[in-house]
Amino acid sequence: MNKHINILNRAMFGRAITLIVFSISFSFSQSLLEVIKGNHRSDKNKARDEYRHPLETLKFFGLKNNMTVVEISPGGGWYQEILGPYLSKEGQYISATYDPDSDEKRTRDRYKTEKDRLSDKKDLYGNALMVALKGASYGESGSADIVLTFRNYHNWVGDSEFEKLRAIFNTLKPGGVLGITDHRSDTTTDEKGYTCEPCMIKDAEAIGFTYIGSSQINSNPNDSKDYPGGVWNLPPTLSENGLSKSILKKRQIELKKIGESDRYTLKFKKPMD
């Protein structure tokens, strides 16, 4: 009798170990979709998926969970909370972000806020790193498989676009990918947050990138691009700039229905040596 009980106990123990190993391996290999649907993301951030299409966008850029990925200026961390967890087990997430040695207290405070966010959630972000968005490369030169920048280029135009693109080029491995999305102008003018898509492509090619192609996943034909306060009148900012108080509420209801801006989604590659 005892012999049969021992055999049964060993069988149950073996089955329990198998279940534990399976659950651990599952947690270590979450798919991109599972991360996007994860409970760590707020309902407010998930509501933006409708306009930002993170699954389709990151697949278009060729993201894999064993890559070294640099995200430029993550800001509040909307994409960071997807990229960081997805790369935490087999890859490397690097935030090219605020300079901790800046003369501006606001910049130093923002650096600390992001650092605390990553440090306080080690189980989520794992070995995530932060580097300052300055210098000839963002992190070790020739180290990244992909550099991603979401809605940052419009802040560089006419000032530092070539400096930033050159540093991104230097950061990438030969054959590495630059993925970019930004607000799309219907003209060759960069104005009120909207930027010229063909001009951006030429800028990147001038640095040495090879243009691979575009996706229309983040396009929005409902965006008329004629708002007094520019792209920032649209969600998620819903800026009051240029809107009179008498029509503000009604106009913001209309703007919410439009959704986020019309955006280009472009993929470039650093040529092989």
Backbone as JSON, one array per atom type, in Angstrom:
{
  "sequence": "MNKHINILNRAMFGRAITLIVFSISFSFSQSLLEVIKGNHRSDKNKARDEYRHPLETLKFFGLKNNMTVVEISPGGGWYQEILGPYLSKEGQYISATYDPDSDEKRTRDRYKTEKDRLSDKKDLYGNALMVALKGASYGESGSADIVLTFRNYHNWVGDSEFEKLRAIFNTLKPGGVLGITDHRSDTTTDEKGYTCEPCMIKDAEAIGFTYIGSSQINSNPNDSKDYPGGVWNLPPTLSENGLSKSILKKRQIELKKIGESDRYTLKFKKPMD",
  "N": [[0.83, -1.21, 0.0], [1.87, 1.27, 0.94], [3.86, 1.47, -0.9], [2.48, 1.94, -3.29], [1.34, 4.39, -2.69], [3.61, 6.0, -2.47], [4.55, 5.91, -5.1], [2.44, 7.19, -6.37], [2.6, 9.71, -5.14], [5.08, 10.55, -6.08], [4.52, 10.75, -8.78], [2.59, 12.75, -8.77], [4.14, 14.82, -7.76], [6.03, 15.07, -9.8], [4.37, 15.93, -11.86], [3.55, 18.37, -10.84], [5.98, 19.77, -10.8], [6.44, 19.88, -13.54], [4.33, 21.56, -14.31], [5.06, 23.9, -12.99], [7.51, 24.52, -14.21], [6.58, 24.89, -16.81], [4.92, 27.14, -16.46], [6.8, 29.04, -15.65], [8.47, 29.15, -17.91], [6.63, 30.15, -19.71], [6.12, 32.68, -18.68], [8.52, 33.8, -19.21], [8.57, 34.08, -21.87], [6.71, 35.78, -23.14], [4.48, 36.71, -25.71], [4.48, 39.45, -28.07], [1.91, 40.46, -28.37], [0.7, 39.56, -26.01], [2.08, 41.08, -24.12], [1.25, 43.65, -24.86], [-1.44, 43.47, -24.22], [-1.25, 43.24, -21.53], [-1.8, 43.39, -17.94], [-0.33, 45.31, -16.68], [-0.45, 47.61, -18.1], [-2.23, 50.64, -18.23], [-5.79, 51.35, -18.51], [-6.2, 53.76, -19.75], [-3.87, 54.11, -21.3], [-4.06, 51.86, -22.93], [-6.26, 52.58, -24.41], [-5.23, 54.21, -26.34], [-4.16, 52.5, -28.19], [-5.79, 52.07, -30.32], [-5.25, 54.13, -32.07], [-2.5, 54.16, -32.29], [-1.58, 51.64, -32.88], [0.29, 49.54, -31.82], [1.11, 46.8, -32.05], [1.05, 46.14, -34.83], [2.7, 48.17, -35.8], [5.22, 47.72, -34.53], [5.78, 45.17, -35.47], [6.05, 45.73, -38.18], [8.43, 47.16, -38.12], [10.1, 45.09, -37.53], [10.65, 44.02, -35.0], [12.1, 41.86, -32.58], [12.21, 39.69, -29.72], [14.75, 39.23, -28.75], [16.46, 41.25, -29.34], [18.66, 44.16, -29.24], [17.44, 47.19, -28.39], [17.01, 50.6, -28.89], [15.17, 53.21, -27.64], [14.19, 56.41, -28.53], [13.84, 59.25, -26.58], [11.58, 58.45, -24.63], [9.74, 59.77, -23.03], [6.73, 59.98, -21.31], [6.53, 57.25, -21.29], [4.88, 55.57, -22.86], [5.32, 53.76, -25.07], [7.46, 52.55, -23.9], [6.53, 50.91, -21.83], [5.69, 48.77, -23.22], [7.83, 47.91, -24.85], [9.97, 47.57, -22.98], [9.19, 45.41, -21.09], [8.8, 43.36, -23.03], [11.35, 42.94, -24.04], [12.77, 42.22, -21.83], [13.7, 39.71, -20.96], [15.22, 38.27, -22.91], [16.35, 40.14, -24.55], [17.56, 43.55, -24.9], [16.61, 46.56, -23.59], [16.99, 49.98, -24.16], [16.83, 53.25, -23.08], [17.12, 56.29, -24.61], [17.49, 59.25, -23.31], [16.54, 61.87, -20.97], [19.12, 64.06, -19.81], [21.04, 63.43, -17.02], [22.92, 65.13, -16.05], [22.24, 67.64, -16.74], [21.97, 71.24, -16.86], [19.53, 72.18, -16.29], [17.01, 72.01, -13.92], [14.48, 70.92, -14.3], [14.89, 69.04, -16.35], [16.64, 67.26, -15.08], [14.95, 66.37, -13.06], [13.02, 65.05, -14.56], [14.55, 63.0, -15.59], [15.07, 61.58, -13.22], [12.47, 60.78, -12.53], [11.88, 58.95, -14.59], [13.93, 57.09, -14.18], [13.28, 56.14, -11.63], [10.85, 54.94, -12.24], [11.61, 52.77, -13.87], [13.33, 51.42, -12.11], [11.73, 50.8, -9.92], [10.1, 48.85, -10.87], [11.38, 46.34, -11.45], [10.75, 43.7, -11.96], [9.23, 43.96, -14.17], [10.62, 45.55, -16.07], [13.17, 44.55, -16.03], [16.46, 44.41, -17.08], [16.63, 47.01, -18.07], [18.14, 49.91, -19.51], [19.41, 53.3, -19.23], [20.47, 56.02, -21.2], [22.02, 59.16, -21.92], [20.52, 61.49, -24.15], [22.53, 62.55, -26.08], [25.64, 63.48, -27.66], [27.81, 61.54, -29.91], [26.74, 59.06, -30.34], [24.06, 57.0, -29.11], [24.48, 55.41, -26.42], [26.57, 52.52, -26.72], [28.54, 52.64, -29.63], [27.48, 51.22, -32.71], [25.91, 49.17, -31.61], [23.16, 48.61, -31.5], [20.27, 46.82, -32.59], [17.86, 47.84, -33.44], [16.7, 51.17, -33.64], [14.24, 53.18, -32.32], [11.91, 55.79, -32.81], [9.31, 57.73, -31.75], [7.13, 60.14, -32.66], [8.95, 62.3, -32.31], [10.56, 63.52, -34.18], [9.47, 65.88, -35.25], [10.1, 67.73, -33.37], [12.75, 68.16, -33.79], [13.19, 69.22, -36.3], [14.66, 71.62, -38.38], [16.49, 72.33, -36.55], [18.0, 70.27, -35.02], [17.9, 67.93, -36.51], [19.71, 66.58, -38.24], [21.91, 66.13, -36.64], [20.77, 64.41, -34.69], [19.9, 62.25, -36.3], [22.35, 61.39, -37.33], [23.65, 60.5, -35.02], [21.93, 58.41, -34.33], [22.37, 56.75, -36.53], [25.05, 56.08, -36.03], [24.72, 54.63, -33.7], [23.49, 52.28, -34.44], [23.95, 48.84, -35.44], [25.67, 47.59, -38.37], [23.34, 46.98, -40.88], [21.3, 47.39, -39.14], [18.1, 48.72, -38.01], [16.22, 51.7, -38.39], [13.29, 52.86, -37.06], [10.52, 54.95, -37.45], [7.88, 57.1, -36.47], [5.73, 59.85, -37.14], [3.95, 63.02, -37.09], [2.2, 63.81, -40.01], [2.63, 66.13, -42.59], [0.73, 67.67, -45.22], [2.06, 69.04, -47.09], [5.23, 70.43, -48.22], [6.01, 71.81, -46.11], [7.1, 72.21, -42.78], [5.22, 72.49, -40.08], [3.54, 73.59, -37.15], [3.78, 71.19, -35.76], [3.36, 69.22, -37.66], [5.1, 67.34, -40.14], [7.07, 67.14, -43.14], [6.87, 64.3, -45.03], [8.33, 63.22, -47.37], [10.56, 64.87, -47.16], [11.67, 64.12, -44.73], [12.51, 61.55, -45.35], [14.49, 62.13, -47.25], [16.29, 63.49, -45.61], [17.17, 61.43, -43.9], [18.32, 59.72, -45.77], [20.41, 61.33, -46.62], [22.13, 61.19, -44.48], [23.0, 58.62, -44.71], [21.35, 56.44, -44.49], [19.41, 53.72, -45.81], [16.38, 53.77, -47.42], [13.69, 51.74, -46.64], [10.9, 51.34, -46.67], [7.35, 52.19, -46.25], [4.54, 52.22, -43.99], [1.0, 52.41, -43.8], [-0.35, 52.14, -41.49], [-0.65, 53.87, -39.34], [-1.97, 56.04, -40.34], [-4.41, 58.69, -40.67], [-7.13, 59.65, -42.16], [-9.06, 61.42, -41.37], [-7.94, 63.57, -40.18], [-7.7, 66.9, -40.5], [-5.71, 68.79, -40.3], [-5.63, 71.53, -39.84], [-5.77, 73.05, -37.53], [-5.95, 75.65, -35.11], [-4.11, 75.59, -33.0], [-2.35, 73.75, -33.94], [-1.1, 70.36, -34.24], [-1.33, 69.72, -31.6], [-3.83, 70.36, -30.67], [-5.33, 68.15, -31.08], [-6.26, 64.88, -29.69], [-3.68, 63.06, -27.86], [-3.25, 65.35, -26.38], [-4.99, 67.58, -26.54], [-4.85, 70.41, -26.49], [-5.65, 73.75, -25.52], [-4.82, 75.83, -26.98], [-5.3, 78.52, -29.17], [-8.01, 78.13, -29.36], [-11.1, 79.58, -28.74], [-12.72, 80.32, -25.64], [-15.45, 80.2, -25.78], [-16.11, 78.33, -27.71], [-14.7, 76.15, -27.03], [-15.38, 73.69, -25.59], [-17.26, 72.43, -27.3], [-15.69, 72.2, -29.61], [-13.61, 70.58, -28.76], [-14.91, 68.19, -28.32], [-15.47, 67.49, -30.96], [-12.87, 67.21, -31.9], [-11.95, 65.05, -30.43], [-13.39, 63.02, -31.62], [-12.15, 62.88, -34.07], [-9.7, 61.78, -33.39], [-6.27, 60.72, -32.91], [-3.38, 62.19, -34.58], [-2.78, 62.2, -38.19], [-0.3, 60.05, -39.3], [2.96, 59.27, -40.53], [4.74, 56.21, -41.04], [7.79, 54.95, -41.06], [10.5, 53.0, -42.35], [13.92, 52.41, -42.13], [17.25, 51.36, -43.07], [20.54, 50.76, -41.87], [23.25, 50.53, -43.98], [25.08, 47.49, -44.7], [28.49, 46.96, -43.81]],
  "CA": [[0.0, 0.0, 0.0], [2.76, 2.42, 1.01], [4.6, 1.54, -2.17], [1.6, 2.59, -4.29], [1.2, 5.8, -2.3], [4.87, 6.67, -2.84], [4.57, 6.04, -6.57], [1.45, 8.22, -6.69], [3.14, 10.98, -4.7], [6.16, 10.94, -7.01], [3.87, 11.13, -10.04], [1.98, 14.07, -8.57], [5.24, 15.78, -7.61], [6.59, 15.29, -11.13], [3.41, 16.73, -12.63], [3.61, 19.73, -10.3], [7.22, 20.37, -11.3], [6.23, 20.17, -14.97], [3.47, 22.73, -14.41], [5.84, 25.05, -12.55], [8.47, 24.82, -15.28], [5.82, 25.43, -17.95], [4.46, 28.49, -16.15], [7.97, 29.9, -15.65], [8.91, 29.36, -19.29], [5.64, 31.0, -20.35], [6.32, 34.06, -18.24], [9.78, 34.27, -19.76], [8.49, 34.15, -23.33], [5.45, 36.37, -23.54], [4.43, 37.27, -27.06], [4.28, 40.89, -28.11], [0.49, 40.72, -28.14], [0.43, 39.35, -24.58], [2.6, 42.25, -23.41], [0.37, 44.79, -25.18], [-2.69, 43.27, -23.49], [-0.92, 42.98, -20.14], [-2.47, 44.16, -16.88], [0.54, 46.41, -16.23], [-0.79, 48.8, -18.87], [-3.47, 51.26, -17.78], [-6.87, 51.44, -19.5], [-5.98, 55.01, -20.48], [-2.85, 53.88, -22.32], [-4.59, 50.89, -23.9], [-7.21, 53.28, -25.28], [-4.46, 54.82, -27.43], [-3.79, 51.46, -29.16], [-6.67, 52.25, -31.49], [-4.65, 55.11, -32.96], [-1.05, 53.98, -32.42], [-1.37, 50.31, -33.45], [1.64, 49.11, -31.44], [1.45, 45.46, -32.55], [1.34, 46.2, -36.27], [3.83, 49.07, -36.0], [6.47, 47.07, -34.12], [6.02, 44.07, -36.41], [6.55, 46.34, -39.41], [9.84, 47.51, -37.89], [10.87, 43.86, -37.42], [11.06, 43.81, -33.62], [12.19, 40.53, -32.0], [12.43, 39.85, -28.28], [16.16, 39.03, -28.39], [17.22, 42.36, -29.93], [19.02, 45.36, -28.48], [16.58, 48.23, -28.95], [17.11, 51.93, -28.29], [14.02, 54.09, -27.88], [14.55, 57.81, -28.39], [12.93, 60.11, -25.82], [10.33, 57.76, -24.3], [8.79, 60.67, -22.37], [5.92, 59.36, -20.26], [6.74, 55.8, -21.28], [3.79, 54.82, -23.49], [5.91, 52.61, -25.76], [8.42, 51.92, -23.0], [5.88, 49.86, -21.06], [5.55, 47.62, -24.13], [9.16, 47.47, -25.27], [10.77, 47.12, -21.85], [8.83, 44.05, -20.69], [8.97, 42.41, -24.13], [12.78, 42.69, -24.23], [13.43, 42.1, -20.53], [14.27, 38.39, -20.68], [16.21, 37.81, -23.89], [16.91, 41.27, -25.28], [18.04, 44.7, -24.12], [15.93, 47.82, -23.85], [17.77, 51.15, -23.77], [16.14, 54.53, -23.23], [17.95, 57.47, -24.87], [16.53, 60.1, -22.61], [16.99, 63.1, -20.32], [20.51, 64.12, -19.34], [21.07, 63.62, -15.57], [23.88, 66.18, -15.74], [21.75, 68.88, -17.33], [21.93, 72.44, -16.01], [18.13, 72.49, -16.0], [16.43, 71.15, -12.88], [13.34, 70.2, -14.87], [15.42, 67.89, -17.07], [17.16, 66.32, -14.08], [13.79, 65.79, -12.38], [12.4, 64.09, -15.48], [15.43, 61.83, -15.61], [14.84, 60.84, -11.98], [11.15, 60.16, -12.61], [11.98, 57.76, -15.45], [14.8, 56.12, -13.52], [12.5, 55.53, -10.55], [9.84, 54.08, -12.85], [12.27, 51.54, -14.3], [13.92, 50.75, -10.95], [10.67, 50.32, -9.03], [9.4, 47.72, -11.5], [12.42, 45.47, -12.01], [10.12, 42.49, -12.47], [8.62, 44.3, -15.46], [11.57, 46.12, -17.0], [14.41, 43.78, -16.02], [17.78, 45.06, -17.18], [16.51, 48.24, -18.88], [19.2, 50.9, -19.3], [19.17, 54.68, -19.64], [21.62, 56.79, -21.66], [21.64, 60.54, -22.25], [20.31, 61.77, -25.57], [23.55, 63.52, -26.49], [26.88, 62.85, -28.12], [27.9, 60.99, -31.26], [25.89, 57.87, -30.41], [23.23, 56.83, -27.91], [24.99, 54.14, -25.95], [27.76, 52.05, -27.42], [28.46, 52.74, -31.09], [27.33, 49.96, -33.42], [25.41, 48.15, -30.69], [21.71, 48.42, -31.52], [19.61, 46.18, -33.74], [16.81, 48.77, -33.87], [16.46, 52.42, -32.92], [12.86, 53.59, -32.55], [11.55, 57.14, -32.36], [7.89, 57.96, -31.93], [6.67, 61.52, -32.52], [10.04, 63.16, -31.85], [11.24, 64.19, -35.29], [8.94, 67.24, -35.44], [10.8, 68.61, -32.42], [14.14, 68.34, -34.24], [13.24, 69.83, -37.63], [15.16, 72.99, -38.44], [17.41, 72.59, -35.44], [18.97, 69.21, -34.7], [17.54, 66.66, -37.14], [20.87, 65.87, -38.8], [22.7, 65.69, -35.47], [20.1, 63.25, -34.1], [19.93, 61.13, -37.25], [23.73, 60.9, -37.42], [23.9, 59.74, -33.79], [21.17, 57.16, -34.47], [23.12, 55.95, -37.51], [26.24, 55.56, -35.35], [24.29, 53.7, -32.65], [23.03, 51.03, -35.04], [24.83, 47.88, -36.08], [25.45, 47.47, -39.82], [22.12, 46.21, -41.12], [20.3, 47.74, -38.14], [16.89, 49.39, -38.5], [15.6, 52.88, -37.79], [11.84, 52.93, -37.22], [10.08, 56.29, -37.05], [6.55, 57.61, -36.77], [5.54, 61.26, -36.77], [2.79, 63.71, -37.65], [2.45, 64.01, -41.44], [2.14, 67.31, -43.28], [0.3, 67.44, -46.61], [2.88, 69.9, -47.94], [6.67, 70.34, -47.91], [6.23, 72.7, -44.97], [7.05, 71.66, -41.42], [4.51, 73.56, -39.36], [2.59, 73.26, -36.08], [3.92, 69.79, -35.37], [3.29, 68.35, -38.83], [6.36, 67.36, -40.88], [7.06, 66.67, -44.53], [7.35, 62.91, -45.11], [9.44, 63.06, -48.33], [11.74, 65.6, -46.65], [12.26, 63.29, -43.69], [13.2, 60.46, -46.04], [15.72, 62.69, -47.83], [17.21, 63.77, -44.5], [17.76, 60.17, -43.46], [19.2, 59.22, -46.84], [21.59, 62.19, -46.64], [23.01, 60.69, -43.43], [23.53, 57.32, -45.13], [20.36, 55.39, -44.36], [18.68, 53.21, -46.96], [14.93, 53.77, -47.18], [13.13, 50.42, -46.9], [9.5, 51.44, -47.05], [6.43, 52.84, -45.32], [3.27, 51.57, -43.68], [-0.07, 53.37, -43.57], [-1.09, 51.68, -40.32], [-0.93, 54.99, -38.43], [-2.58, 57.15, -41.07], [-5.75, 59.08, -40.23], [-7.67, 60.56, -43.18], [-9.98, 62.39, -40.75], [-7.14, 64.68, -39.65], [-7.7, 67.99, -41.48], [-4.42, 69.47, -40.13], [-5.83, 72.98, -39.95], [-6.18, 73.5, -36.21], [-5.21, 76.87, -34.73], [-2.99, 75.24, -32.13], [-1.58, 72.69, -34.55], [-1.38, 68.96, -33.92], [-1.56, 69.58, -30.16], [-5.25, 70.49, -30.39], [-5.89, 66.81, -31.16], [-5.85, 63.97, -28.62], [-4.12, 63.04, -26.47], [-2.93, 66.6, -25.69], [-6.2, 68.41, -26.49], [-4.44, 71.75, -26.07], [-6.64, 74.81, -25.71], [-4.18, 76.9, -27.75], [-5.97, 79.0, -30.37], [-9.45, 77.89, -29.3], [-11.75, 80.52, -27.83], [-13.44, 79.65, -24.56], [-16.86, 80.06, -26.14], [-16.31, 77.13, -28.55], [-13.71, 75.14, -26.62], [-15.96, 72.4, -25.24], [-17.83, 71.82, -28.51], [-14.62, 71.87, -30.55], [-12.84, 69.44, -28.25], [-15.72, 66.99, -28.59], [-15.24, 67.17, -32.36], [-11.48, 66.79, -32.04], [-11.86, 63.69, -29.87], [-13.93, 62.1, -32.62], [-11.12, 62.73, -35.11], [-8.67, 60.9, -32.88], [-4.91, 61.24, -32.98], [-2.99, 62.76, -35.88], [-2.33, 61.42, -39.34], [1.14, 59.83, -39.09], [3.73, 58.37, -41.38], [5.49, 55.15, -40.34], [8.87, 54.72, -42.02], [11.55, 52.05, -41.96], [15.22, 52.61, -42.79], [18.28, 50.41, -42.66], [21.94, 51.14, -42.0], [23.88, 49.58, -44.9], [26.13, 46.61, -44.22], [29.85, 47.42, -44.14]],
  "C": [[0.86, 1.26, 0.0], [3.52, 2.62, -0.28], [3.78, 2.27, -3.23], [1.43, 4.08, -3.98], [2.44, 6.59, -2.7], [4.96, 6.91, -4.34], [3.62, 7.16, -7.0], [1.97, 9.61, -6.32], [4.22, 11.48, -5.65], [5.57, 11.41, -8.33], [3.27, 12.52, -9.93], [3.04, 15.14, -8.44], [5.85, 16.12, -8.98], [5.69, 16.15, -12.0], [3.43, 18.18, -12.16], [4.84, 20.47, -10.79], [7.08, 20.76, -12.76], [5.39, 21.43, -15.15], [4.21, 24.0, -14.03], [6.8, 25.48, -13.64], [7.76, 25.44, -16.47], [5.41, 26.87, -17.7], [5.62, 29.47, -16.15], [8.41, 30.2, -17.08], [7.93, 30.25, -20.04], [5.86, 32.45, -19.98], [7.59, 34.66, -18.84], [9.7, 34.44, -21.28], [7.14, 34.69, -23.78], [5.53, 36.9, -24.97], [4.22, 38.77, -26.96], [2.82, 41.24, -27.83], [0.13, 40.56, -26.67], [0.93, 40.53, -23.75], [1.68, 43.45, -23.63], [-0.95, 44.69, -24.41], [-2.49, 43.14, -21.99], [-1.6, 43.91, -19.15], [-1.62, 45.31, -16.37], [0.24, 47.71, -16.97], [-2.15, 49.34, -18.42], [-4.51, 51.26, -18.9], [-6.69, 52.68, -20.36], [-4.96, 54.81, -21.59], [-3.34, 52.88, -23.37], [-5.58, 51.54, -24.87], [-6.52, 53.92, -26.47], [-4.06, 53.8, -28.49], [-4.57, 51.6, -30.45], [-6.05, 53.18, -32.52], [-3.18, 54.84, -33.24], [-0.65, 52.59, -32.91], [0.01, 49.72, -33.11], [2.04, 47.74, -32.0], [1.88, 45.52, -34.0], [2.57, 47.07, -36.54], [5.15, 48.38, -35.68], [6.79, 45.86, -34.99], [6.56, 44.6, -37.73], [8.03, 46.69, -39.29], [10.72, 46.27, -37.72], [11.34, 43.53, -36.02], [11.03, 42.33, -33.24], [12.61, 40.67, -30.54], [13.87, 39.62, -27.83], [17.06, 40.15, -28.93], [17.66, 43.37, -28.88], [18.32, 46.53, -29.15], [16.76, 49.52, -28.18], [15.86, 52.71, -28.65], [14.44, 55.52, -27.58], [13.45, 58.56, -27.63], [11.59, 59.45, -25.51], [9.3, 58.63, -23.6], [8.06, 59.98, -21.23], [5.95, 57.85, -20.26], [5.66, 54.98, -21.95], [4.32, 53.58, -24.23], [6.89, 51.86, -24.86], [7.79, 50.76, -22.24], [5.5, 48.65, -21.93], [6.92, 47.04, -24.44], [9.97, 46.89, -24.12], [10.45, 45.71, -21.41], [9.07, 43.01, -21.79], [10.43, 42.02, -24.29], [13.49, 42.26, -22.95], [14.12, 40.77, -20.29], [15.41, 38.01, -21.62], [16.89, 38.95, -24.64], [17.44, 42.35, -24.35], [17.29, 45.94, -24.55], [16.79, 48.96, -23.32], [16.96, 52.41, -24.07], [17.17, 55.63, -23.45], [17.13, 58.67, -24.44], [17.18, 61.34, -21.99], [18.41, 62.96, -19.77], [20.53, 64.37, -17.82], [22.03, 64.73, -15.14], [23.48, 67.54, -16.31], [21.8, 70.03, -16.33], [20.5, 72.78, -15.59], [17.55, 71.49, -15.0], [15.28, 70.32, -13.42], [13.8, 68.94, -15.6], [15.94, 66.83, -16.1], [16.01, 65.62, -13.35], [13.1, 64.75, -13.27], [13.23, 62.82, -15.6], [15.16, 60.96, -14.39], [13.5, 60.13, -12.0], [11.2, 58.89, -13.44], [12.83, 56.69, -14.78], [14.06, 55.4, -12.41], [11.47, 54.57, -11.12], [10.44, 52.74, -13.25], [12.8, 50.74, -13.12], [12.86, 50.12, -10.06], [9.94, 49.11, -9.59], [10.4, 46.8, -12.21], [11.82, 44.19, -12.6], [9.53, 42.71, -13.85], [9.67, 44.7, -16.49], [12.94, 45.44, -16.99], [15.66, 44.64, -16.06], [17.76, 46.34, -18.02], [17.59, 49.25, -18.49], [18.75, 52.28, -19.75], [20.49, 55.31, -20.07], [21.14, 58.19, -22.02], [21.53, 60.72, -23.75], [21.27, 62.89, -25.99], [24.77, 62.76, -26.98], [26.75, 62.24, -29.51], [27.11, 59.7, -31.44], [25.14, 57.76, -29.09], [23.51, 55.45, -27.33], [26.2, 53.77, -26.78], [27.57, 52.11, -28.94], [28.37, 51.35, -31.72], [26.74, 48.84, -32.6], [23.95, 47.77, -30.87], [21.23, 47.71, -32.78], [18.54, 47.11, -34.31], [16.89, 50.03, -33.0], [15.07, 52.89, -33.31], [12.63, 55.0, -32.03], [10.11, 57.42, -32.75], [7.55, 59.42, -31.63], [7.72, 62.43, -31.87], [10.61, 64.02, -32.97], [10.76, 65.62, -35.48], [9.57, 68.24, -34.48], [12.23, 68.93, -32.86], [14.25, 69.2, -35.5], [13.68, 71.3, -37.55], [16.15, 73.32, -37.37], [18.46, 71.49, -35.32], [18.69, 67.89, -35.42], [18.74, 65.89, -37.66], [21.79, 65.36, -37.68], [22.1, 64.42, -34.87], [20.17, 62.03, -35.03], [21.33, 60.54, -37.38], [24.08, 60.06, -36.2], [23.15, 58.41, -33.81], [21.89, 56.21, -35.43], [24.33, 55.3, -36.83], [25.89, 54.51, -34.3], [23.97, 52.32, -33.21], [24.19, 50.15, -35.52], [24.68, 48.0, -37.6], [24.26, 46.54, -40.07], [21.02, 46.53, -40.14], [19.22, 48.65, -38.7], [16.58, 50.65, -37.68], [14.12, 52.84, -38.1], [11.34, 54.25, -36.68], [8.61, 56.48, -37.4], [6.5, 59.08, -36.38], [4.34, 61.82, -37.51], [3.09, 64.13, -39.09], [1.8, 65.28, -41.97], [1.68, 66.92, -44.68], [1.1, 68.28, -47.6], [4.36, 69.65, -47.6], [7.03, 71.24, -46.73], [6.15, 71.93, -43.66], [6.44, 72.74, -40.53], [3.55, 72.99, -38.34], [2.59, 71.77, -35.75], [3.87, 68.8, -36.51], [4.58, 68.47, -39.65], [6.21, 66.7, -42.25], [7.68, 65.28, -44.62], [8.48, 62.74, -46.13], [10.72, 63.76, -47.87], [12.45, 64.78, -45.59], [13.06, 62.15, -44.31], [14.52, 60.95, -46.63], [16.75, 63.0, -46.75], [17.93, 62.51, -44.06], [18.71, 59.61, -44.51], [20.49, 60.04, -46.92], [22.62, 61.76, -45.59], [23.67, 59.37, -43.83], [22.57, 56.17, -45.0], [19.81, 54.97, -45.72], [17.2, 53.15, -46.61], [14.37, 52.42, -47.6], [11.67, 50.48, -47.34], [8.66, 52.09, -45.97], [5.22, 51.95, -45.09], [2.25, 52.66, -43.4], [-0.89, 53.02, -42.33], [-1.47, 52.82, -39.39], [-1.47, 56.23, -39.15], [-3.97, 57.44, -40.51], [-6.31, 60.1, -41.21], [-8.63, 61.6, -42.61], [-9.26, 63.61, -40.19], [-7.04, 65.77, -40.73], [-6.44, 68.87, -41.4], [-4.51, 71.0, -40.22], [-6.24, 73.62, -38.62], [-5.34, 74.7, -35.77], [-4.0, 76.6, -33.85], [-2.16, 74.09, -32.66], [-1.99, 71.31, -34.07], [-1.75, 68.78, -32.45], [-3.0, 69.85, -29.76], [-5.94, 69.12, -30.39], [-5.55, 66.0, -29.9], [-4.44, 63.44, -28.88], [-3.92, 64.36, -25.74], [-4.17, 67.45, -25.47], [-5.89, 69.8, -25.94], [-5.54, 72.76, -26.37], [-6.09, 75.93, -26.6], [-4.97, 77.23, -29.01], [-7.47, 78.8, -30.37], [-10.09, 78.85, -28.3], [-12.58, 79.75, -26.8], [-14.89, 79.38, -24.92], [-17.13, 78.79, -26.97], [-15.45, 75.96, -28.1], [-14.33, 73.77, -26.39], [-16.5, 71.68, -26.48], [-16.72, 71.37, -29.46], [-13.81, 70.67, -30.06], [-13.6, 68.14, -28.4], [-15.51, 66.53, -30.03], [-13.83, 66.61, -32.57], [-11.26, 65.38, -31.49], [-12.36, 62.66, -30.86], [-12.95, 61.86, -33.76], [-10.07, 61.74, -34.67], [-7.3, 61.53, -32.97], [-4.53, 61.56, -34.41], [-2.75, 61.72, -36.97], [-0.82, 61.28, -39.25], [1.74, 58.95, -40.17], [4.48, 57.38, -40.49], [6.53, 54.65, -41.33], [9.93, 53.8, -41.45], [12.8, 52.28, -42.82], [16.2, 51.55, -42.29], [19.66, 51.04, -42.82], [22.62, 50.12, -42.9], [24.92, 48.69, -44.2], [27.48, 47.18, -44.63], [30.35, 46.75, -45.42]]
}
